[in-house]
Amino acid sequence: MLIFNCTEAASNFFSRVHKGKKITPVEKPPTPTIEDDVHVESAEQWLVHAISVQRKHVLFVIHVQTRYCMIFAGAKKADVEGFVKRFTDRWLNGVMRDAMNHDALQWIAPDVMQERFDEGCHDYQLYKRGHRSAQGHIKEIAWIFEDYAAEWGCLPPDEIMASRFDARINGFVRGNNSVKGYALPDEEMMAHWLRQYCGLDESGVQKARNRRQEVRREIRAFEEADASH
């Protein structure tokens, strides 16, 4: 199950007013803190925040466990189903693109992955609940995004450009209590994905991590050599 924990701003974004009455899909959470939701162990816990950039709605959605973040510019207010569809497509495509770029496809069985993903992410729930640490990371990412948008003079015009920004932002090292220290959100999400949706054990996950780190070093060395010429 997908659980979208909404800040006050995100709760207002997903709500609408009809005949003077507020209608909202955002419910009261079963527990005060995300970490207390032990009854839904396999749930994907995300924190959602909403801001306005260049007079358009922008949603920031961060995975609480891995700190993997996605940015949705020009989101349509109160369109929960549209958001969830856009979210699942971007998440799946982003992880697969990262796996392809870092030689991790060899550990992914597409049929198994798709079946597990469809089963695990078919249902969703919106709760009004925050997470201080993840919210701090969203604020940092929002500042960076606003700077980029000012430089571009516009918001990302399509999903391809938006996913490129996601990839850039998820390649920055971030503090993460889940892994006791600092980690790369894109690498942590890959490891999480391989466990959750591809059925890999820790040995397999570590092999994928090692290969990913090796490819990153190869890419960096190539870029440095190219820059020196």
CYANA upper distance limits for C-alpha pairs under 8 A (distance plus 0.5 A):
  1 MET  CA     42 SER  CA      7.71
  1 MET  CA     43 ALA  CA      5.29
  1 MET  CA     44 GLU  CA      6.67
  1 MET  CA    120 GLY  CA      5.90
  1 MET  CA    121 CYS  CA      5.46
  1 MET  CA    122 HIS  CA      7.14
  1 MET  CA    123 ASP  CA      5.66
  1 MET  CA    124 TYR  CA      5.97
  1 MET  CA    125 GLN  CA      8.17
  2 LEU  CA     43 ALA  CA      6.41
  2 LEU  CA     44 GLU  CA      5.45
  2 LEU  CA     45 GLN  CA      7.00
  2 LEU  CA     46 TRP  CA      8.11
  2 LEU  CA    120 GLY  CA      8.30
  2 LEU  CA    121 CYS  CA      6.12
  2 LEU  CA    122 HIS  CA      8.27
  2 LEU  CA    123 ASP  CA      6.81
  2 LEU  CA    124 TYR  CA      4.97
  2 LEU  CA    125 GLN  CA      6.87
  3 ILE  CA     43 ALA  CA      7.15
  3 ILE  CA     44 GLU  CA      6.40
  3 ILE  CA     45 GLN  CA      5.50
  3 ILE  CA     46 TRP  CA      6.57
  3 ILE  CA    124 TYR  CA      6.17
  3 ILE  CA    125 GLN  CA      5.45
  3 ILE  CA    126 LEU  CA      6.50
  3 ILE  CA    127 TYR  CA      7.87
  4 PHE  CA     45 GLN  CA      6.86
  4 PHE  CA     46 TRP  CA      5.49
  4 PHE  CA     47 LEU  CA      6.29
  4 PHE  CA     48 VAL  CA      6.84
  4 PHE  CA    124 TYR  CA      7.99
  4 PHE  CA    125 GLN  CA      6.66
  4 PHE  CA    126 LEU  CA      5.31
  4 PHE  CA    127 TYR  CA      6.76
  5 ASN  CA     45 GLN  CA      7.69
  5 ASN  CA     46 TRP  CA      6.40
  5 ASN  CA     47 LEU  CA      5.20
  5 ASN  CA     48 VAL  CA      6.47
  5 ASN  CA    126 LEU  CA      6.47
  5 ASN  CA    127 TYR  CA      5.39
  5 ASN  CA    128 LYS  CA      6.26
  5 ASN  CA    129 ARG  CA      5.67
  5 ASN  CA    130 GLY  CA      6.83
  6 CYS  CA     10 ALA  CA      5.68
  6 CYS  CA     11 SER  CA      5.99
  6 CYS  CA     26 VAL  CA      8.18
  6 CYS  CA     47 LEU  CA      6.46
  6 CYS  CA     48 VAL  CA      5.42
  6 CYS  CA     49 HIS  CA      6.86
  6 CYS  CA    126 LEU  CA      7.34
  6 CYS  CA    127 TYR  CA      6.38
  6 CYS  CA    128 LYS  CA      5.33
  6 CYS  CA    129 ARG  CA      6.08
  6 CYS  CA    130 GLY  CA      6.96
  7 THR  CA     11 SER  CA      6.53
  7 THR  CA     47 LEU  CA      8.01
  7 THR  CA     48 VAL  CA      6.84
  7 THR  CA     49 HIS  CA      6.06
  7 THR  CA     50 ALA  CA      8.40
  7 THR  CA    128 LYS  CA      6.72
  7 THR  CA    129 ARG  CA      6.61
  7 THR  CA    130 GLY  CA      6.03
  8 GLU  CA     12 ASN  CA      6.80
  8 GLU  CA     49 HIS  CA      8.42
  8 GLU  CA    128 LYS  CA      7.62
  9 ALA  CA     13 PHE  CA      6.73
  9 ALA  CA     49 HIS  CA      6.70
  9 ALA  CA     50 ALA  CA      5.92
  9 ALA  CA     51 ILE  CA      7.74
 10 ALA  CA     14 PHE  CA      6.82
 10 ALA  CA     48 VAL  CA      6.61
 10 ALA  CA     49 HIS  CA      5.39
 10 ALA  CA     50 ALA  CA      5.35
 10 ALA  CA     59 LEU  CA      8.20
 11 SER  CA     15 SER  CA      6.81
 11 SER  CA     24 THR  CA      8.23
 11 SER  CA     26 VAL  CA      6.73
 11 SER  CA    128 LYS  CA      6.97
 12 ASN  CA     16 ARG  CA      8.10
 13 PHE  CA     50 ALA  CA      7.38
 13 PHE  CA     77 LYS  CA      6.12
 13 PHE  CA     78 ALA  CA      6.50
 14 PHE  CA     24 THR  CA      7.14
 14 PHE  CA     25 PRO  CA      7.57
 14 PHE  CA     26 VAL  CA      7.92
 14 PHE  CA     77 LYS  CA      6.58
 14 PHE  CA     78 ALA  CA      4.54
 14 PHE  CA     79 ASP  CA      7.25
 14 PHE  CA     80 VAL  CA      6.98
 15 SER  CA     22 LYS  CA      7.35
 15 SER  CA     23 ILE  CA      6.20
 15 SER  CA     24 THR  CA      4.84
 15 SER  CA     25 PRO  CA      7.29
 15 SER  CA     26 VAL  CA      8.13
 15 SER  CA     77 LYS  CA      8.27
 15 SER  CA     78 ALA  CA      5.83
 16 ARG  CA     22 LYS  CA      6.26
 16 ARG  CA     23 ILE  CA      5.86
 16 ARG  CA     24 THR  CA      7.00
 16 ARG  CA     78 ALA  CA      6.65
 17 VAL  CA     21 LYS  CA      5.79
 17 VAL  CA     22 LYS  CA      4.87
 17 VAL  CA     23 ILE  CA      6.34
 18 HIS  CA     22 LYS  CA      6.87
 18 HIS  CA     23 ILE  CA      7.39
 25 PRO  CA    126 LEU  CA      7.18
 26 VAL  CA    125 GLN  CA      8.32
 26 VAL  CA    126 LEU  CA      5.31
 26 VAL  CA    127 TYR  CA      5.63
 26 VAL  CA    128 LYS  CA      6.54
 27 GLU  CA    126 LEU  CA      6.61
 27 GLU  CA    127 TYR  CA      5.30
 27 GLU  CA    128 LYS  CA      6.65
 28 LYS  CA    127 TYR  CA      6.14
 28 LYS  CA    128 LYS  CA      6.37
 28 LYS  CA    129 ARG  CA      8.42
 29 PRO  CA    127 TYR  CA      5.65
 29 PRO  CA    128 LYS  CA      6.94
 29 PRO  CA    129 ARG  CA      7.27
 30 PRO  CA     37 ASP  CA      8.09
 31 THR  CA     36 ASP  CA      6.66
 31 THR  CA     37 ASP  CA      6.99
 32 PRO  CA     36 ASP  CA      7.93
 32 PRO  CA    129 ARG  CA      7.68
 33 THR  CA     37 ASP  CA      7.94
 33 THR  CA    129 ARG  CA      7.79
 33 THR  CA    130 GLY  CA      8.16
 33 THR  CA    131 HIS  CA      7.99
 34 ILE  CA     45 GLN  CA      7.96
 34 ILE  CA    129 ARG  CA      8.35
 34 ILE  CA    131 HIS  CA      7.87
 37 ASP  CA     41 GLU  CA      7.78
 42 SER  CA    120 GLY  CA      8.38
 43 ALA  CA    120 GLY  CA      8.34
 44 GLU  CA     63 HIS  CA      8.03
 45 GLN  CA     63 HIS  CA      6.65
 45 GLN  CA     64 VAL  CA      6.36
 45 GLN  CA     65 GLN  CA      7.91
 46 TRP  CA     61 VAL  CA      6.88
 46 TRP  CA     62 ILE  CA      5.93
 46 TRP  CA     63 HIS  CA      4.98
 46 TRP  CA     64 VAL  CA      5.99
 47 LEU  CA     61 VAL  CA      6.11
 47 LEU  CA     62 ILE  CA      5.78
 47 LEU  CA     63 HIS  CA      7.02
 47 LEU  CA     64 VAL  CA      7.08
 47 LEU  CA    130 GLY  CA      7.48
 47 LEU  CA    131 HIS  CA      7.68
 47 LEU  CA    134 ALA  CA      7.65
 47 LEU  CA    135 GLN  CA      8.07
 48 VAL  CA     59 LEU  CA      7.26
 48 VAL  CA     60 PHE  CA      6.18
 48 VAL  CA     61 VAL  CA      5.04
 48 VAL  CA     62 ILE  CA      7.15
 49 HIS  CA     59 LEU  CA      6.22
 49 HIS  CA     60 PHE  CA      5.74
 49 HIS  CA     61 VAL  CA      7.10
 49 HIS  CA    138 ILE  CA      8.12
 50 ALA  CA     57 HIS  CA      7.39
 50 ALA  CA     58 VAL  CA      6.22
 50 ALA  CA     59 LEU  CA      5.06
 50 ALA  CA     60 PHE  CA      6.83
 51 ILE  CA     57 HIS  CA      6.54
 51 ILE  CA     58 VAL  CA      5.94
 51 ILE  CA     59 LEU  CA      7.11
 52 SER  CA     56 LYS  CA      5.83
 52 SER  CA     57 HIS  CA      5.23
 52 SER  CA     58 VAL  CA      6.33
 53 VAL  CA     57 HIS  CA      7.00
 53 VAL  CA     58 VAL  CA      7.10
 53 VAL  CA    146 GLU  CA      7.42
 54 GLN  CA    154 CYS  CA      8.02
 54 GLN  CA    155 LEU  CA      8.31
 56 LYS  CA     73 ALA  CA      7.80
 56 LYS  CA     74 GLY  CA      5.94
 56 LYS  CA     75 ALA  CA      8.18
 57 HIS  CA     73 ALA  CA      6.79
 57 HIS  CA     74 GLY  CA      5.69
 57 HIS  CA     75 ALA  CA      5.98
 57 HIS  CA     76 LYS  CA      7.79
 57 HIS  CA     77 LYS  CA      8.07
 58 VAL  CA     71 ILE  CA      7.53
 58 VAL  CA     72 PHE  CA      6.04
 58 VAL  CA     73 ALA  CA      4.87
 58 VAL  CA     74 GLY  CA      6.35
 58 VAL  CA     75 ALA  CA      6.52
 59 LEU  CA     71 ILE  CA      6.28
 59 LEU  CA     72 PHE  CA      5.49
 59 LEU  CA     73 ALA  CA      6.96
 59 LEU  CA     75 ALA  CA      7.42
 60 PHE  CA     69 CYS  CA      7.50
 60 PHE  CA     70 MET  CA      6.50
 60 PHE  CA     71 ILE  CA      5.27
 60 PHE  CA     72 PHE  CA      6.99
 60 PHE  CA    138 ILE  CA      7.20
 60 PHE  CA    142 ALA  CA      8.16
 61 VAL  CA     69 CYS  CA      6.08
 61 VAL  CA     70 MET  CA      5.83
 61 VAL  CA     71 ILE  CA      6.92
 61 VAL  CA    138 ILE  CA      8.47
 62 ILE  CA     67 ARG  CA      6.16
 62 ILE  CA     68 TYR  CA      6.07
 62 ILE  CA     69 CYS  CA      4.70
 62 ILE  CA     70 MET  CA      6.98
 62 ILE  CA    134 ALA  CA      7.53
 62 ILE  CA    138 ILE  CA      7.69
 63 HIS  CA     67 ARG  CA      5.40
 63 HIS  CA     68 TYR  CA      5.70
 63 HIS  CA     69 CYS  CA      6.82
 64 VAL  CA     68 TYR  CA      8.32
 64 VAL  CA    134 ALA  CA      6.69
 65 GLN  CA    176 ASN  CA      8.43
 65 GLN  CA    178 SER  CA      6.49
 66 THR  CA    176 ASN  CA      7.79
 66 THR  CA    178 SER  CA      7.76
 66 THR  CA    185 PRO  CA      6.04
 66 THR  CA    188 GLU  CA      5.94
 66 THR  CA    189 MET  CA      6.25
 66 THR  CA    192 HIS  CA      8.30
 67 ARG  CA    134 ALA  CA      7.50
 67 ARG  CA    137 HIS  CA      8.41
 67 ARG  CA    174 ARG  CA      8.11
 67 ARG  CA    176 ASN  CA      7.73
 67 ARG  CA    185 PRO  CA      5.91
 68 TYR  CA    170 ASN  CA      6.46
 68 TYR  CA    185 PRO  CA      5.23
 68 TYR  CA    186 ASP  CA      6.67
 68 TYR  CA    188 GLU  CA      8.30
 68 TYR  CA    189 MET  CA      6.85
 69 CYS  CA    166 ASP  CA      7.11
 69 CYS  CA    169 ILE  CA      8.04
 69 CYS  CA    170 ASN  CA      7.04
 69 CYS  CA    185 PRO  CA      8.38
 70 MET  CA     91 TRP  CA      8.32
 70 MET  CA    163 SER  CA      8.18
 70 MET  CA    166 ASP  CA      5.91
 71 ILE  CA    162 ALA  CA      7.40
 71 ILE  CA    165 PHE  CA      8.46
 71 ILE  CA    166 ASP  CA      7.14
 72 PHE  CA    162 ALA  CA      7.83
 73 ALA  CA    155 LEU  CA      7.05
 73 ALA  CA    156 PRO  CA      7.37
 73 ALA  CA    162 ALA  CA      8.35
 74 GLY  CA    155 LEU  CA      8.35
 75 ALA  CA     83 PHE  CA      7.78
 76 LYS  CA     82 GLY  CA      8.42
 76 LYS  CA     83 PHE  CA      8.34
 79 ASP  CA     83 PHE  CA      6.75
 80 VAL  CA     84 VAL  CA      6.69
 81 GLU  CA     85 LYS  CA      6.71
 82 GLY  CA     86 ARG  CA      6.69
 83 PHE  CA     87 PHE  CA      6.39
 84 VAL  CA     88 THR  CA      6.60
 85 LYS  CA     89 ASP  CA      6.70
 86 ARG  CA     90 ARG  CA      6.61
 87 PHE  CA     91 TRP  CA      6.54
 88 THR  CA     92 LEU  CA      6.56
 89 ASP  CA     93 ASN  CA      6.51
 90 ARG  CA     94 GLY  CA      6.26
 90 ARG  CA    159 GLU  CA      8.15
 90 ARG  CA    163 SER  CA      7.68
 91 TRP  CA     95 VAL  CA      6.71
 92 LEU  CA     96 MET  CA      6.70
 93 ASN  CA     97 ARG  CA      6.48
 94 GLY  CA     98 ASP  CA      6.66
 94 GLY  CA    163 SER  CA      7.18
 94 GLY  CA    167 ALA  CA      8.11
 95 VAL  CA     99 ALA  CA      6.64
 95 VAL  CA    189 MET  CA      8.21
 95 VAL  CA    190 MET  CA      7.21
 96 MET  CA    100 MET  CA      6.64
 96 MET  CA    105 LEU  CA      8.23
 97 ARG  CA    101 ASN  CA      6.66
 98 ASP  CA    102 HIS  CA      6.67
 98 ASP  CA    186 ASP  CA      8.26
 99 ALA  CA    103 ASP  CA      6.43
 99 ALA  CA    104 ALA  CA      5.05
 99 ALA  CA    105 LEU  CA      5.97
 99 ALA  CA    190 MET  CA      7.93
100 MET  CA    104 ALA  CA      6.64
100 MET  CA    105 LEU  CA      6.24
102 HIS  CA    211 ARG  CA      7.94
102 HIS  CA    212 ARG  CA      5.65
102 HIS  CA    215 VAL  CA      6.21
102 HIS  CA    216 ARG  CA      7.67
103 ASP  CA    211 ARG  CA      7.60
103 ASP  CA    212 ARG  CA      7.22
103 ASP  CA    215 VAL  CA      7.85
104 ALA  CA    108 ILE  CA      7.79
104 ALA  CA    208 ALA  CA      6.54
104 ALA  CA    211 ARG  CA      7.88
104 ALA  CA    212 ARG  CA      7.36
107 TRP  CA    194 LEU  CA      8.09
107 TRP  CA    198 CYS  CA      8.25
107 TRP  CA    200 LEU  CA      8.46
107 TRP  CA    204 GLY  CA      8.22
107 TRP  CA    208 ALA  CA      7.66
108 ILE  CA    113 MET  CA      7.53
108 ILE  CA    194 LEU  CA      7.75
108 ILE  CA    198 CYS  CA      6.52
109 ALA  CA    113 MET  CA      6.52
109 ALA  CA    198 CYS  CA      7.06
110 PRO  CA    114 GLN  CA      6.50
111 ASP  CA    115 GLU  CA      6.69
112 VAL  CA    116 ARG  CA      6.66
112 VAL  CA    197 TYR  CA      7.86
112 VAL  CA    198 CYS  CA      6.85
113 MET  CA    117 PHE  CA      6.43
113 MET  CA    197 TYR  CA      5.46
113 MET  CA    198 CYS  CA      5.63
114 GLN  CA    118 ASP  CA      6.47
114 GLN  CA    197 TYR  CA      8.24
115 GLU  CA    119 GLU  CA      6.62
116 ARG  CA    120 GLY  CA      6.37
116 ARG  CA    196 GLN  CA      8.47
116 ARG  CA    197 TYR  CA      5.86
116 ARG  CA    198 CYS  CA      8.18
117 PHE  CA    121 CYS  CA      6.24
117 PHE  CA    122 HIS  CA      8.41
117 PHE  CA    197 TYR  CA      6.49
118 ASP  CA    122 HIS  CA      6.04
130 GLY  CA    135 GLN  CA      7.90
131 HIS  CA    135 GLN  CA      6.38
132 ARG  CA    136 GLY  CA      6.76
133 SER  CA    137 HIS  CA      7.20
134 ALA  CA    138 ILE  CA      6.84
135 GLN  CA    139 LYS  CA      6.79
136 GLY  CA    140 GLU  CA      7.05
137 HIS  CA    141 ILE  CA      6.74
138 ILE  CA    142 ALA  CA      6.46
139 LYS  CA    143 TRP  CA      6.84
140 GLU  CA    144 ILE  CA      6.98
141 ILE  CA    145 PHE  CA      6.56
141 ILE  CA    169 ILE  CA      7.86
142 ALA  CA    146 GLU  CA      6.57
143 TRP  CA    147 ASP  CA      6.80
144 ILE  CA    148 TYR  CA      6.82
145 PHE  CA    149 ALA  CA      6.57
146 GLU  CA    150 ALA  CA      6.61
147 ASP  CA    151 GLU  CA      6.75
148 TYR  CA    152 TRP  CA      6.55
149 ALA  CA    153 GLY  CA      6.24
149 ALA  CA    154 CYS  CA      5.93
149 ALA  CA    155 LEU  CA      5.99
149 ALA  CA    156 PRO  CA      8.28
150 ALA  CA    154 CYS  CA      7.40
156 PRO  CA    161 MET  CA      5.98
156 PRO  CA    162 ALA  CA      5.88
157 PRO  CA    161 MET  CA      7.20
157 PRO  CA    162 ALA  CA      8.11
158 ASP  CA    162 ALA  CA      6.79
159 GLU  CA    163 SER  CA      6.40
160 ILE  CA    164 ARG  CA      6.83
161 MET  CA    165 PHE  CA      7.00
162 ALA  CA    166 ASP  CA      6.84
163 SER  CA    167 ALA  CA      6.63
164 ARG  CA    168 ARG  CA      6.73
165 PHE  CA    169 ILE  CA      6.64
166 ASP  CA    170 ASN  CA      6.52
167 ALA  CA    171 GLY  CA      6.79
167 ALA  CA    186 ASP  CA      8.07
168 ARG  CA    172 PHE  CA      7.78
170 ASN  CA    184 LEU  CA      7.28
170 ASN  CA    185 PRO  CA      5.70
170 ASN  CA    186 ASP  CA      5.70
171 GLY  CA    184 LEU  CA      6.44
171 GLY  CA    185 PRO  CA      7.14
171 GLY  CA    186 ASP  CA      6.56
172 PHE  CA    184 LEU  CA      6.64
172 PHE  CA    185 PRO  CA      7.91
173 VAL  CA    182 TYR  CA      6.79
173 VAL  CA    183 ALA  CA      5.83
173 VAL  CA    184 LEU  CA      5.21
173 VAL  CA    185 PRO  CA      7.60
174 ARG  CA    182 TYR  CA      5.89
174 ARG  CA    183 ALA  CA      6.04
174 ARG  CA    184 LEU  CA      6.76
174 ARG  CA    185 PRO  CA      7.52
175 GLY  CA    181 GLY  CA      6.21
175 GLY  CA    182 TYR  CA      4.81
175 GLY  CA    183 ALA  CA      6.90
176 ASN  CA    180 LYS  CA      6.70
176 ASN  CA    181 GLY  CA      6.10
176 ASN  CA    182 TYR  CA      6.13
176 ASN  CA    183 ALA  CA      7.07
177 ASN  CA    181 GLY  CA      6.68
179 VAL  CA    183 ALA  CA      7.81
183 ALA  CA    187 GLU  CA      8.27
183 ALA  CA    188 GLU  CA      7.63
184 LEU  CA    188 GLU  CA      6.70
185 PRO  CA    189 MET  CA      6.48
186 ASP  CA    190 MET  CA      6.72
187 GLU  CA    191 ALA  CA      6.81
187 GLU  CA    209 ARG  CA      7.68
187 GLU  CA    212 ARG  CA      8.35
188 GLU  CA    192 HIS  CA      6.61
189 MET  CA    193 TRP  CA      6.42
190 MET  CA    194 LEU  CA      6.67
191 ALA  CA    195 ARG  CA      6.88
191 ALA  CA    205 VAL  CA      6.32
191 ALA  CA    208 ALA  CA      8.25
191 ALA  CA    209 ARG  CA      7.65
192 HIS  CA    196 GLN  CA      6.48
193 TRP  CA    197 TYR  CA      5.98
193 TRP  CA    198 CYS  CA      7.38
194 LEU  CA    198 CYS  CA      5.25
194 LEU  CA    199 GLY  CA      6.85
194 LEU  CA    200 LEU  CA      6.16
194 LEU  CA    205 VAL  CA      7.09
195 ARG  CA    199 GLY  CA      5.62
195 ARG  CA    200 LEU  CA      5.45
195 ARG  CA    201 ASP  CA      7.00
195 ARG  CA    202 GLU  CA      8.24
195 ARG  CA    205 VAL  CA      7.67
196 GLN  CA    200 LEU  CA      8.41
200 LEU  CA    204 GLY  CA      6.07
200 LEU  CA    205 VAL  CA      6.71
201 ASP  CA    205 VAL  CA      6.78
202 GLU  CA    206 GLN  CA      6.52
203 SER  CA    207 LYS  CA      6.90
204 GLY  CA    208 ALA  CA      6.86
205 VAL  CA    209 ARG  CA      6.68
206 GLN  CA    210 ASN  CA      6.60
207 LYS  CA    211 ARG  CA      6.73
208 ALA  CA    212 ARG  CA      6.54
209 ARG  CA    213 GLN  CA      6.66
210 ASN  CA    214 GLU  CA      6.66
211 ARG  CA    215 VAL  CA      6.70
212 ARG  CA    216 ARG  CA      6.72
213 GLN  CA    217 ARG  CA      6.79
214 GLU  CA    218 GLU  CA      6.82
215 VAL  CA    219 ILE  CA      6.62
216 ARG  CA    220 ARG  CA      6.63
217 ARG  CA    221 ALA  CA      6.57
218 GLU  CA    222 PHE  CA      6.64
219 ILE  CA    223 GLU  CA      6.66
220 ARG  CA    224 GLU  CA      6.62
221 ALA  CA    225 ALA  CA      6.62
222 PHE  CA    226 ASP  CA      6.57
223 GLU  CA    227 ALA  CA      6.59
224 GLU  CA    228 SER  CA      6.79
225 ALA  CA    229 HIS  CA      7.27
